[in-house]
Amino acid sequence: MNFSAGPGASDHRPSAPARLMENPRDLVERPSRKRRDSFGMLDGLDEDRSSCSTESSAGSGASSPEDSEDEDLGGVTQLTPSSSSSLTLIKTNGQVYTYPDGKAGMATCEMCGMVGVRDAFYSKTKRFCSVSCSRSYSSNSKKASILARLQGKPPTKKAKVLQKQPLMTKLAAYAQHQATLATVKASNAQILSVEVFDWGRYLGGGDVMGAPVSCFKHVPMGKSWGDIGEGVRVEVPNTDSGLPMKVYWIAGIIKLAGFKALLRYEGFDSDSTRDFWLNLCVPDIHPVGWCAAGGKPLVPPQTILHRFTNWKTFLIKRLTGSKTLPPDFSSKVQESMQFPFKKQMRVEVVDKTHLCRTRVALVEQVIGGRLRLVYEECDDGTDDFWCHMYSPLIHSIGWSRSIGHRFKRSDVSKKLGGQMDAPGQLFAKVKEVDQSGSWFEDGMKLEAIDPLNLSAICVATVRKVLADGYLMIGIDGSEAADGSDWFCYHSTSPSIFPAGFCEINNIELTPPRGYTNLPFRWFEYLKETKSVAAPVNLFNKNVPNHGFRPGMKLEAVDLMEPRLVCVATVTRIVHRLLRIHFDGWEDEYDQWVDCESPDLYPVGWCQVTGYQLQPPAVNTGSRDLQSAANKQRKKSQQYKGQKKSRSFQDFFTKDKLTFHFHLHAAS
């Protein structure tokens, strides 16, 4: 991306008369004023502080050879995509930018470009920040008019001027005005009062790993995160400036954990004492060059101000050739936050009180792609259910009838005003299967994640074969007589496995309740029950390169209380099956989840979407508090959470031989 170059750009130089007209320093002498270079840096930021640059204007405004040379070099302005990267390479060609106009209650000086409170500006028209600027502008206009006549051009009403550095007296007024605006905005905004969990403090100095954003294709930026990683430079607020206004500085990414980045200000080198965590998808993070393009002040931290005498030269050497965020990164984040499901859309969703059937529900709320669904017959909105829009538990209206699934008819005879059936293309698609040949049959045995106890993989049975590859599954030894606790999995679901999966992968298999012939052996169980195991080739064995590693931190839905998103850790990986541990809770509350489950999110997802994050349980030795919370998490016959796609297995050759031996011996 090429921004339009200013008069100092090396790739385009106007003729000598034009340069004279465009540079007021060549037309009139004026007192020294603070100015921004093409990095957006302030020269001579404070008379009481060391200068940020050795190029502060002297008593005369005339340009020196040194000034001209630096202006030709300085500036992070030409941004071109790398041939091997989705990030942007930083180059320098000395472009000049001015302040943007149009700020409410603000004015921009037509002479020096300073932005300040309109009421504090000079003259009735509020066109200039001071008497000096007004007189200089008038003088420049006359000289520009004379030059235009000499060149045979019609005179212009306004002289083009280079941006000069703002006055500190006006900066203070601007800062005060900004503070007032912020106060008014905060009072008018509807702020959700939630307890904020500090991921930065929890992650510490970067020793703890966070699962990368690329592991989560269903989250904002999940498919377009690219190669954002260590070494990428960004412009962020400078919290170590000592100034009453908001200023920025450049920082480099030291480590990534989800959306969170451990950053270090340029100039600190190997000093990690001022490292800090920020979410890369919040509005205050910008690609290098943003300050220059928008006229924002770029100021070094005062802690290291003494380390260099010429910060512009330092930045040029440090940044040239490095990478920054794409210029449209912020707009991409906003676009990825748009979700197709809208309030009052009707869907079919699992009945949380009877797993074997579905009900009609209305979308009541959408946060980050997660839906709060209220069952249609509920008048007060309290009978609700949370799930992601890509959950296998929600379907389009008419799905149950089309595959032969049980469905609870609603007493609501017709749709109310504003309600509409969610279009079928909004729902997650399942793989088409061929049921004409060898296929699942009623009574076949397998292993499945228990949706009422997601930490357990249990002995299960195919109870009914539905259309389009769907199966009704029951957990052996704990089924209700009427089948009300059967649950529906697709045949490609990563939550069902062939018999022998747990044994091969050293996972504890939960035997049927009341089964006494322990330890459990499939060979003996199949003989006792006079049943057969479902053929191995009918199961999904695809293992994606998901990128998860044991020990990685993330944010995960507690599927037994699906409204809650909690701080969690990946503790074990079996091909595509992840063991999720909720930090601060006992292992019995762990859950088996598929690596592509839409109920897993990167660190910082809650902050980006505005969803409340549940912090780790505090272990203070008081068991009463934890036991009270445990009551809500105990297994019950009421289904409180969704059975997400989560497990499955890829059998190695020698394991297949062992497994098939069991099957043949049983038959």
C-alpha positions in Angstrom: 0.0 0.0 0.0 1.5 3.4 -1.0 0.4 6.5 0.8 0.6 9.8 -1.2 4.1 11.2 -0.7 4.7 14.7 0.7 7.1 17.2 -0.6 10.1 15.5 1.1 9.5 12.1 -0.6 12.5 10.8 -2.5 10.4 9.1 -5.2 8.8 12.3 -6.5 10.2 15.8 -6.2 8.3 18.8 -7.5 10.0 21.6 -9.4 12.0 24.2 -7.4 9.2 26.9 -7.4 6.7 24.3 -6.2 8.9 23.2 -3.3 9.3 26.8 -2.3 5.6 27.3 -2.3 4.9 24.2 -0.4 7.5 24.8 2.3 6.8 27.8 4.5 10.3 27.7 6.0 11.7 28.7 2.6 9.3 31.6 2.4 9.4 33.2 5.9 11.4 33.0 9.1 9.4 32.1 12.1 10.1 31.1 15.7 11.0 27.5 16.4 8.0 25.2 16.7 7.6 21.6 17.7 6.8 19.4 14.7 6.2 15.8 13.8 8.4 13.9 11.5 7.0 11.3 9.1 7.1 8.7 11.9 4.7 10.9 13.8 7.5 11.6 16.3 7.5 14.9 18.3 10.7 16.9 18.1 11.5 18.9 21.3 8.7 17.3 23.2 9.3 19.2 26.4 11.8 21.9 27.3 12.4 20.2 30.6 13.0 16.8 29.1 15.8 15.6 26.9 15.0 16.1 23.2 13.5 13.2 21.4 15.5 14.2 18.3 18.6 16.3 17.5 16.6 17.9 14.7 14.6 20.3 16.8 14.2 23.6 15.0 16.7 26.3 15.8 15.9 30.0 16.1 15.3 30.3 12.4 12.8 28.2 10.5 15.1 27.7 7.5 15.8 24.2 6.5 19.3 22.9 7.1 21.0 20.2 5.0 20.8 17.8 7.9 17.0 18.4 8.2 16.5 17.8 4.5 18.5 14.5 4.6 16.6 13.2 7.6 13.3 14.1 6.1 14.2 12.1 3.0 15.0 9.0 5.1 12.5 9.1 7.9 9.0 7.5 7.9 7.3 4.2 7.9 5.2 4.9 5.0 5.5 2.5 2.1 3.8 -0.8 3.0 4.0 -3.6 0.4 3.0 -7.2 1.0 5.8 -9.7 1.2 5.8 -12.4 -1.5 6.1 -15.1 1.2 4.1 -13.5 4.0 0.6 -12.1 4.6 2.2 -9.5 6.8 3.6 -6.1 5.6 7.2 -5.3 5.1 8.3 -1.9 6.5 10.2 0.4 4.1 11.1 4.0 4.5 10.8 6.8 1.9 10.2 9.9 3.9 6.5 10.6 3.4 4.8 13.4 5.3 1.4 13.3 6.8 -0.9 15.8 8.4 -3.6 15.7 11.1 -7.0 14.5 10.2 -9.9 17.0 10.5 -13.5 16.5 11.5 -13.1 15.8 15.3 -16.1 17.0 17.2 -15.3 20.2 19.1 -11.8 20.3 17.7 -10.0 22.5 15.2 -7.0 22.1 13.0 -4.6 25.0 12.5 -4.4 25.8 8.8 -0.8 26.9 9.3 1.0 24.4 11.5 -1.5 21.5 11.4 -1.9 21.5 15.2 -5.1 19.9 16.5 -6.6 21.5 19.6 -9.8 22.6 21.4 -11.7 24.9 19.0 -12.6 27.4 21.7 -8.9 27.9 22.5 -8.0 28.8 18.9 -7.2 32.3 17.7 -9.6 34.6 15.8 -13.3 34.5 15.3 -13.0 31.9 12.6 -10.8 29.6 14.8 -8.6 28.9 11.8 -5.3 29.3 13.6 -3.8 28.2 17.0 -1.9 31.4 17.6 -1.3 34.9 16.3 2.0 33.8 15.0 0.4 31.1 12.8 -2.2 33.6 11.5 0.5 36.1 10.5 2.7 33.5 8.9 -0.2 32.1 7.0 -1.0 35.5 5.7 2.6 36.1 4.6 2.8 32.7 2.9 -0.4 33.3 1.0 0.9 36.6 -0.4 4.2 35.0 -1.4 2.5 32.0 -2.9 0.3 34.3 -4.9 3.3 36.2 -6.3 5.0 32.9 -7.2 1.8 31.7 -8.9 1.7 34.9 -11.0 5.4 34.5 -12.0 4.6 31.0 -13.2 1.5 32.1 -15.1 -0.9 30.3 -12.7 -4.0 31.8 -11.1 -3.6 32.7 -7.5 -5.0 30.3 -4.9 -7.0 31.2 -1.8 -4.8 29.1 0.5 -1.1 28.4 0.5 -0.1 24.8 0.9 2.0 24.4 4.0 4.0 21.6 5.6 2.8 20.4 8.9 4.6 21.8 11.8 4.9 20.4 15.3 2.1 21.2 17.9 2.6 23.6 20.7 2.7 22.1 24.2 0.3 24.7 25.5 -2.3 23.4 23.1 -1.5 19.8 23.8 -2.6 20.2 27.4 -5.9 21.7 26.3 -6.4 18.9 23.8 -5.7 16.3 26.4 -8.2 17.9 28.7 -10.8 17.9 26.0 -10.2 14.3 25.2 -10.6 13.4 28.9 -14.0 15.2 28.9 -15.1 13.3 25.9 -14.1 10.0 27.4 -16.1 10.8 30.6 -19.2 11.6 28.6 -18.8 8.5 26.5 -18.4 6.3 29.5 -21.5 7.8 31.2 -23.6 7.2 28.1 -22.3 3.8 27.2 -24.0 0.6 28.4 -21.3 -1.2 30.2 -21.7 -4.8 31.3 -20.3 -5.1 34.8 -18.2 -8.3 34.8 -15.3 -9.4 36.8 -12.3 -9.1 34.5 -9.7 -11.9 34.5 -6.2 -10.7 33.9 -4.7 -13.2 31.4 -1.4 -11.2 31.3 -0.7 -11.7 35.0 -1.8 -15.4 34.7 0.5 -16.0 31.7 3.4 -14.3 33.4 6.6 -13.7 31.5 5.7 -16.0 28.6 6.7 -19.4 30.0 3.1 -20.6 29.7 2.0 -21.5 26.2 -1.3 -20.4 24.7 -2.9 -22.2 21.8 -2.4 -20.2 18.6 -5.3 -18.5 16.9 -4.8 -20.7 13.8 -6.0 -23.7 15.8 -9.5 -22.2 16.0 -11.0 -21.8 12.5 -14.4 -20.8 13.9 -13.3 -17.7 15.8 -12.8 -14.1 14.5 -9.6 -14.0 12.4 -9.2 -17.7 12.8 -8.9 -18.3 9.0 -6.9 -15.1 8.3 -4.5 -14.8 11.1 -1.6 -15.6 8.8 1.9 -15.6 10.1 1.6 -13.0 12.8 4.2 -14.0 15.3 7.4 -13.1 17.2 9.2 -10.1 15.8 6.2 -8.3 14.3 6.2 -4.6 15.1 3.1 -2.6 16.1 2.2 0.9 17.4 0.6 0.9 20.8 -0.1 3.4 23.5 2.9 4.6 25.4 2.1 4.2 29.1 5.6 5.4 30.1 5.6 8.9 28.5 5.0 11.1 31.5 2.8 13.3 29.4 -0.8 14.4 30.1 -1.9 13.2 26.6 -2.3 9.9 24.9 0.9 9.1 22.9 2.2 6.0 21.1 5.4 4.1 20.6 6.5 1.1 18.6 6.7 -2.3 20.3 7.7 -5.8 19.1 6.0 -9.1 19.8 8.0 -11.2 22.1 5.5 -14.1 22.4 2.0 -14.9 21.4 -0.7 -16.7 23.4 -3.9 -16.7 21.4 -5.0 -13.2 20.7 -2.7 -11.9 23.4 0.8 -10.7 22.6 3.7 -10.1 25.0 5.1 -6.8 23.8 8.3 -4.9 24.4 8.8 -1.2 23.5 11.5 -0.5 20.9 14.7 0.6 22.6 14.5 -1.8 25.6 16.4 -4.4 23.7 17.0 -7.4 26.2 15.4 -5.5 29.1 12.1 -7.4 30.0 11.2 -5.3 33.0 8.6 -3.3 31.1 7.2 -6.1 29.0 3.4 -6.1 28.9 0.5 -8.2 27.4 -2.0 -6.7 25.0 -4.8 -8.1 22.9 -3.9 -7.6 19.2 -7.5 -7.3 18.2 -8.4 -4.4 20.4 -8.7 -0.9 18.8 -5.5 0.5 20.3 -3.2 -1.8 18.3 -2.1 -0.5 14.9 0.4 -1.3 12.2 3.6 0.7 12.0 2.9 3.9 10.1 -0.5 4.5 11.6 0.7 7.4 13.8 2.3 9.1 10.8 -0.8 8.6 8.6 -3.1 9.9 11.3 -1.0 12.6 12.9 -0.7 10.8 16.2 2.3 11.6 18.5 5.0 8.9 18.5 7.0 9.4 21.7 9.8 7.2 23.3 9.3 5.9 26.8 10.9 8.3 29.3 12.6 5.4 31.0 14.9 4.9 28.0 14.8 8.5 26.6 18.5 9.0 27.5 19.7 6.0 25.5 19.6 7.6 22.1 20.0 11.2 20.9 18.4 10.7 17.5 15.4 8.4 17.8 14.3 8.9 14.2 17.6 7.4 13.0 17.2 4.6 15.5 13.7 3.7 14.3 14.8 3.7 10.6 17.6 1.3 11.3 15.6 -0.9 13.6 12.4 -1.1 11.6 13.5 -1.2 8.0 12.9 -4.7 6.7 10.9 -5.9 9.6 7.2 -6.9 9.5 4.1 -5.2 10.8 0.4 -5.9 10.7 -1.5 -5.5 7.4 -2.9 -2.0 7.0 -6.4 -3.5 6.9 -6.0 -5.6 10.0 -8.5 -3.6 12.1 -11.1 -3.7 9.4 -10.6 -7.5 9.0 -11.2 -8.0 12.7 -14.4 -6.0 12.5 -15.6 -7.9 9.4 -14.9 -11.3 11.1 -17.1 -10.2 14.1 -20.2 -10.2 11.9 -22.4 -13.3 12.4 -25.2 -14.5 10.3 -27.6 -15.5 13.0 -30.0 -12.8 14.1 -32.3 -12.4 17.0 -35.7 -14.1 16.6 -34.5 -16.7 14.2 -36.1 -20.1 14.8 -34.0 -23.3 15.0 -34.3 -26.9 16.2 -32.1 -27.7 19.1 -31.7 -30.6 21.5 -34.1 -30.7 24.4 -31.9 -30.4 27.4 -34.4 -32.3 29.6 -34.8 -35.2 27.1 -31.7 -35.8 25.0 -33.6 -38.1 22.6 -35.6 -35.2 21.0 -35.3 -31.7 19.7 -37.5 -28.6 20.2 -38.0 -25.3 18.5 -36.1 -22.4 20.0 -35.6 -18.7 19.2 -32.2 -16.9 19.0 -32.3 -14.4 21.8 -28.7 -13.3 21.9 -25.5 -13.6 19.7 -22.1 -13.0 21.3 -19.0 -14.0 19.3 -20.9 -16.6 17.4 -22.4 -18.2 20.5 -26.1 -18.3 20.6 -28.5 -18.0 23.6 -31.5 -19.9 22.5 -34.9 -19.7 24.3 -37.3 -22.6 23.9 -40.3 -21.5 22.0 -42.9 -22.2 24.7 -41.0 -20.3 27.3 -42.8 -17.0 28.1 -40.3 -15.5 30.6 -37.1 -16.3 28.7 -35.6 -18.4 31.5 -35.7 -21.7 29.8 -32.7 -21.2 27.6 -29.7 -23.1 26.1 -26.3 -21.8 25.0 -24.3 -23.2 22.1 -22.2 -22.1 19.2 -23.7 -21.4 15.8 -21.6 -24.3 14.4 -22.7 -26.7 17.1 -24.0 -30.1 16.0 -26.9 -29.7 18.4 -28.7 -27.1 16.4 -30.4 -27.6 13.0 -32.8 -25.9 10.6 -36.5 -26.1 11.1 -37.7 -29.5 9.6 -34.4 -31.3 10.2 -35.9 -33.8 12.8 -38.7 -34.8 10.4 -36.3 -35.2 7.5 -34.1 -37.8 9.3 -36.7 -39.5 11.6 -35.5 -37.9 14.8 -37.9 -37.4 17.7 -39.3 -33.9 18.0 -41.4 -32.2 20.6 -44.2 -30.2 19.0 -44.7 -26.7 20.2 -48.1 -25.4 21.3 -47.3 -22.2 19.5 -49.5 -22.5 16.4 -47.8 -19.8 14.2 -44.8 -17.6 14.1 -45.1 -14.2 15.8 -44.2 -11.0 14.0 -40.4 -10.6 13.4 -39.7 -14.3 13.7 -38.2 -16.3 10.8 -36.8 -19.7 10.2 -33.0 -19.6 10.1 -31.8 -20.4 6.6 -30.4 -23.9 6.2 -27.0 -22.6 4.8 -26.2 -21.1 8.2 -25.7 -24.4 9.9 -22.7 -26.6 10.1 -22.6 -29.2 7.3 -21.9 -32.8 7.9 -20.2 -35.2 5.5 -22.4 -37.1 3.2 -22.2 -40.9 3.7 -23.3 -43.9 1.7 -25.6 -46.1 3.7 -26.4 -48.6 0.9 -23.6 -51.1 1.6 -22.1 -52.2 4.9 -23.5 -49.8 7.5 -24.3 -49.4 11.2 -27.1 -51.6 12.5 -29.3 -51.5 15.6 -27.6 -53.3 18.5 -24.0 -52.8 17.3 -21.5 -52.0 20.1 -19.0 -49.1 20.1 -17.4 -46.5 22.5 -18.8 -43.0 22.9 -18.3 -39.9 25.0 -21.1 -39.7 27.5 -22.9 -36.3 27.0 -23.9 -36.4 30.7 -20.4 -37.0 31.9 -18.0 -35.6 29.4 -14.9 -36.8 31.2 -15.9 -40.4 30.4 -15.8 -42.6 27.3 -18.3 -45.4 27.8 -19.4 -48.7 26.4 -22.4 -47.8 24.1 -24.9 -49.3 21.7 -26.4 -48.1 18.4 -30.1 -48.0 19.3 -31.6 -46.6 16.1 -30.2 -45.8 12.6 -31.6 -42.6 11.2 -31.4 -41.1 7.7 -28.5 -39.0 6.4 -25.9 -40.9 8.5 -27.3 -40.1 11.9 -27.4 -42.6 14.8 -29.2 -42.7 18.1 -26.7 -43.9 20.8 -27.4 -45.3 24.3 -24.9 -45.7 27.1 -24.9 -49.4 28.2 -26.1 -49.9 31.8 -27.6 -46.5 32.4 -30.3 -46.2 29.7 -33.9 -45.1 30.6 -36.6 -47.7 29.8 -38.3 -45.3 27.3 -35.0 -44.3 25.6 -35.4 -40.7 26.7 -31.6 -40.4 27.3 -30.5 -41.7 23.9 -28.5 -39.1 22.1 -27.9 -38.4 18.4 -24.4 -38.5 16.9 -23.6 -38.4 13.2 -21.7 -41.4 11.9 -18.7 -39.1 11.2 -18.8 -37.6 14.6 -15.4 -37.5 16.4 -17.3 -38.4 19.6 -17.9 -42.1 18.8 -15.2 -44.7 18.4 -14.8 -48.4 17.5 -14.6 -51.0 20.2 -11.0 -51.2 21.5 -10.2 -47.5 20.9 -9.6 -46.8 24.6 -7.5 -49.9 25.2 -5.3 -49.1 22.3 -4.8 -45.5 23.4 -4.4 -46.1 27.1 -7.7 -44.3 28.0 -9.8 -45.6 30.8 -13.0 -47.0 29.4 -16.1 -46.7 31.6 -17.8 -50.1 31.7 -21.6 -50.5 31.9 -23.1 -49.6 35.3 -23.4 -52.8 37.4 -21.1 -54.8 35.2 -19.0 -57.0 37.5 -16.8 -59.0 35.2 -13.8 -56.6 35.7 -11.4 -55.7 34.3 -13.6 -55.0 31.2 -12.7 -57.0 28.1 -14.5 -56.4 24.8 -14.0 -60.0 23.7 -15.9 -61.3 26.8 -18.5 -58.6 26.8 -19.5 -59.2 23.1 -19.9 -62.9 23.9 -22.0 -62.3 27.0 -24.3 -59.8 25.2 -24.4 -61.9 22.0 -23.7 -58.7 20.0 -21.2 -57.5 17.5 -19.0 -54.4 17.3 -19.5 -51.8 14.7 -16.9 -52.3 11.9 -13.8 -50.1 12.2 -14.1 -48.7 8.6 -17.4 -47.0 9.4 -15.7 -44.5 11.8 -14.1 -41.2 11.0 -10.4 -41.6 11.1 -9.3 -38.2 9.7 -6.7 -36.5 11.9 -6.1 -32.8 11.0 -2.9 -31.0 11.7 -4.6 -29.1 14.5 -1.5 -27.5 16.2 -2.5 -28.2 19.8 0.1 -29.3 22.3 -0.2 -30.5 26.0 0.0 -27.6 28.4 -1.5 -25.0 26.1 -3.9 -22.5 27.7 -7.2 -21.6 26.1 -10.8 -20.6 26.9 -13.2 -23.4 26.8 -17.0 -23.9 27.3 -18.0 -26.0 30.4 -20.3 -28.3 28.4 -22.1 -29.3 31.6 -23.0 -25.5 32.1 -22.7 -24.3 28.5 -23.3 -20.7 29.3 -19.9 -20.6 31.0 -16.6 -20.1 29.2 -13.6 -20.9 31.5 -9.9 -20.7 31.8 -8.6 -24.1 30.7 -5.6 -26.2 29.7 -5.0 -29.0 27.2 -3.6 -31.8 29.3 -3.6 -34.7 26.9 -3.9 -35.3 23.1 -4.9 -38.5 21.4 -4.8 -37.8 17.8 -7.7 -35.3 17.3 -9.1 -35.9 20.8 -8.2 -33.3 23.5 -8.5 -33.6 27.2 -9.5 -30.2 28.6 -8.9 -29.4 32.2 -10.6 -26.4 33.9 -7.9 -24.6 35.9 -8.5 -24.7 39.6 -11.0 -27.6 39.4 -10.4 -31.3 40.1 -9.7 -33.7 37.3 -13.1 -35.3 37.5 -14.5 -32.3 35.8 -12.2 -32.6 32.8 -13.9 -33.0 29.4 -12.9 -34.8 26.2 -13.3 -32.4 23.3 -12.6 -32.6 19.6 -9.8 -30.4 18.3 -12.2 -28.7 15.9 -15.0 -28.2 18.5 -16.6 -24.7 18.3 -16.6 -24.7 22.1 -12.8 -24.0 22.3 -11.4 -20.5 21.9 -8.0 -18.9 22.0 -6.7 -16.8 24.9 -8.3 -13.4 24.7 -11.5 -14.5 22.8 -13.8 -13.3 25.6 -12.2 -9.9 25.6 -12.5 -9.5 21.9 -16.2 -10.6 21.8 -17.3 -9.2 25.1 -18.2 -12.6 26.6 -17.6 -13.0 30.3 -14.7 -15.3 31.1 -14.8 -17.5 34.3 -11.5 -17.3 36.2 -9.9 -20.4 37.7 -11.4 -21.7 40.9 -9.5 -20.4 43.9 -8.0 -23.1 46.1 -8.0 -21.5 49.5 -8.5 -24.6 51.6 -12.1 -23.8 52.2 -13.9 -26.8 50.8 -17.4 -25.4 51.5 -17.2 -22.9 48.7 -16.0 -25.4 46.2 -18.4 -28.1 47.3 -21.3 -25.6 46.8 -20.2 -24.9 43.3 -19.7 -28.6 42.7 -23.4 -29.2 43.2 -24.1 -27.4 40.0 -21.5 -29.5 38.1 -22.5 -33.0 39.3 -23.9 -35.4 36.7 -27.6 -35.4 36.6 -30.3 -36.9 34.3 -31.0 -33.3 33.1 -28.8 -32.5 30.2 -27.2 -29.2 31.0 -24.6 -29.1 28.3 -24.0 -29.9 24.7 -22.3 -33.0 23.5 -19.7 -31.5 21.2 -17.7 -33.1 18.5 -14.6 -34.1 20.3 -13.0 -37.5 19.9 -12.1 -40.3 17.5 -9.1 -42.5 16.7 -6.8 -43.4 13.9 -5.7 -47.0 14.2 -2.2 -48.1 13.3 -1.7 -51.3 11.4 -0.7 -53.5 14.3 -3.6 -52.1 16.4 -6.0 -53.0 13.6 -4.8 -56.6 13.7 -5.3 -56.8 17.4 -8.7 -55.3 17.2 -9.9 -57.5 14.3 -8.7 -60.5 16.3 -11.2 -59.5 19.1 -14.0 -59.2 16.6 -13.4 -62.5 14.8 -13.0 -64.4 18.1 -16.3 -62.9 19.4 -18.2 -63.9 16.3 
